[in-house]
Amino acid sequence: MTRSRDDVSRSRDKLASDKGQLTQRLNTMTNQRDAAVRERDSLSTRLDAITIERDTLTTQRDALLRQRDVLAAEKDTLYRTYYSSILASFEEDVKMFTNDEHRELASSAGVHLD
């Protein structure tokens, strides 16, 4: 069976059309793949940034927890120091008041303590 020139021409045209369609599909798929790779790279970069931020926040949290533990350990000492200071000041005020009161009583009795 021999093919006519028209059949051969139509076959060639069909092959050229099929090739064009396949080339177009290949270009579309390549563009989609490139877009997917760019999106993956962008998401990977975001993930890296989020990981760095999480690690930074974790480090800050750990430092604050250590600081809290130190302050909790010092709390009793700070309270004792504070209340000792208040008590000492109060005792000093009482002594001064008592001394002044004794001086007044002695002075009114005619005794000089100086």
C-alpha positions as CSV (number, residue, x, y, z in Angstrom):
1,M,0.0,0.0,0.0
2,T,1.4,3.3,-1.0
3,R,0.6,6.5,0.6
4,S,-0.3,9.5,-1.3
5,R,1.6,12.8,-1.0
6,D,-1.4,14.3,0.8
7,D,-1.5,11.4,3.3
8,V,2.2,12.0,4.0
9,S,1.7,15.7,4.3
10,R,-1.2,15.3,6.6
11,S,0.8,12.8,8.7
12,R,3.7,15.3,8.9
13,D,1.4,18.1,9.8
14,K,-0.2,15.9,12.5
15,L,3.2,15.0,13.9
16,A,4.3,18.6,13.9
17,S,1.0,19.6,15.7
18,D,1.5,16.7,18.2
19,K,5.1,17.8,18.8
20,G,3.9,21.4,19.4
21,Q,1.3,20.3,21.9
22,L,3.8,18.1,23.6
23,T,6.4,20.9,23.7
24,Q,3.7,23.2,25.1
25,R,2.7,20.7,27.8
26,L,6.4,20.1,28.6
27,N,7.0,23.9,29.0
28,T,3.8,24.2,31.2
29,M,5.0,21.3,33.4
30,T,8.5,22.7,33.6
31,N,7.1,26.1,34.7
32,Q,4.9,24.4,37.3
33,R,7.9,22.5,38.6
34,D,10.0,25.6,38.8
35,A,7.2,27.4,40.7
36,A,6.9,24.5,43.1
37,V,10.7,24.6,43.6
38,R,10.6,28.3,44.3
39,E,7.7,27.9,46.7
40,R,9.6,25.0,48.5
41,D,12.7,27.2,48.8
42,S,10.6,30.1,50.1
43,L,8.9,27.8,52.7
44,S,12.3,26.4,53.7
45,T,13.7,29.9,54.2
46,R,10.6,30.8,56.4
47,L,11.0,27.6,58.3
48,D,14.7,28.4,59.0
49,A,13.7,31.9,60.2
50,I,11.0,30.5,62.4
51,T,13.4,27.9,63.8
52,I,16.0,30.7,64.6
53,E,13.3,32.8,66.3
54,R,12.0,29.8,68.3
55,D,15.6,29.0,69.4
56,T,16.1,32.7,70.4
57,L,12.9,32.7,72.4
58,T,13.8,29.4,74.1
59,T,17.1,30.8,75.1
60,Q,15.5,34.0,76.5
61,R,12.9,31.9,78.3
62,D,15.6,29.7,79.9
63,A,17.6,32.8,81.0
64,L,14.4,34.2,82.6
65,L,13.7,30.9,84.3
66,R,17.2,30.9,85.7
67,Q,16.9,34.5,86.9
68,R,13.5,33.6,88.5
69,D,15.2,30.7,90.4
70,V,18.0,33.0,91.6
71,L,15.5,35.6,92.8
72,A,13.4,33.0,94.5
73,A,16.5,31.7,96.3
74,E,17.4,35.2,97.4
75,K,13.8,36.1,98.4
76,D,14.2,34.9,102.0
77,T,17.5,36.7,102.4
78,L,16.1,39.9,101.0
79,Y,13.1,39.7,103.4
80,R,15.4,39.0,106.4
81,T,17.6,42.0,105.4
82,Y,14.7,44.3,104.9
83,Y,12.9,43.4,108.1
84,S,16.2,43.5,110.1
85,S,16.8,47.0,108.8
86,I,13.3,48.1,109.8
87,L,13.7,46.4,113.2
88,A,17.1,48.0,113.8
89,S,15.7,51.4,112.9
90,F,12.8,50.9,115.2
91,E,15.0,49.8,118.1
92,E,17.2,52.9,117.5
93,D,14.1,55.1,117.6
94,V,12.9,53.4,120.8
95,K,16.3,53.9,122.5
96,M,16.4,57.6,121.5
97,F,12.8,58.1,122.8
98,T,13.6,56.3,126.0
99,N,16.8,58.3,126.5
100,D,15.0,61.5,125.8
101,E,12.2,60.5,128.2
102,H,14.7,59.6,130.9
103,R,16.5,62.9,130.5
104,E,13.2,64.8,130.8
105,L,12.2,62.8,134.0
106,A,15.7,63.3,135.4
107,S,15.7,67.0,134.5
108,S,12.3,67.5,136.1
109,A,13.6,65.8,139.2
110,G,16.6,68.1,139.2
111,V,19.2,65.4,138.2
112,H,21.5,66.3,135.3
113,L,22.7,63.2,133.2
114,D,25.2,65.0,131.0
